[in-house]
Amino acid sequence: MAHPTTDLVQLNAWCRNTLGEHLGIEITEVGDQLLVGRMPVDHRTHQPMGLLHGGASVALAETLGSIGAALQVDVRKKACVGLEINANHLKGVRSGWVVGRAVALHVGRSTQVWEIRITHEETGVLVCISRITMAVIDLPSGKESHA
């Protein structure tokens, strides 16, 4: 299996000009079927009551799950696209950073399932737990996915 990269600089470059960049998402660690990233809790990620927006948590989860899935395939031949995502929001956060830890639960030929646990960076409190199912699809020849 050809990994596109495990270099953090390149992985963070994949987020340029995307929702991930707009929300301030940073990839901080990559491992075997593991990806870790963080996101600020600030004006970009707040809902009107000043708490971390649930949609921002889901965006973090999907970003990590999608990039993690892409690292499991040969991106010259395959792409990973989201099929389904769910999230349980467990605790409100007003400031600081949240950290998402995405772990592969299943890596198959046609699907992958990733669990993403989002915690408050300072306290370690579990903020959100999410699961994403990715479809692994064939790319038309001559195309290459970027994540």
Salt bridges, closest charged atoms under 4 A:
GLU26 OE1 - ARG38 NE 3.05
ASP42 OD2 - ARG44 NH2 2.69
ASP74 OD2 - ARG76 NH2 2.85
GLU121 OE2 - ARG38 NH1 3.17
ASP138 OD1 - LYS78 NZ 2.37
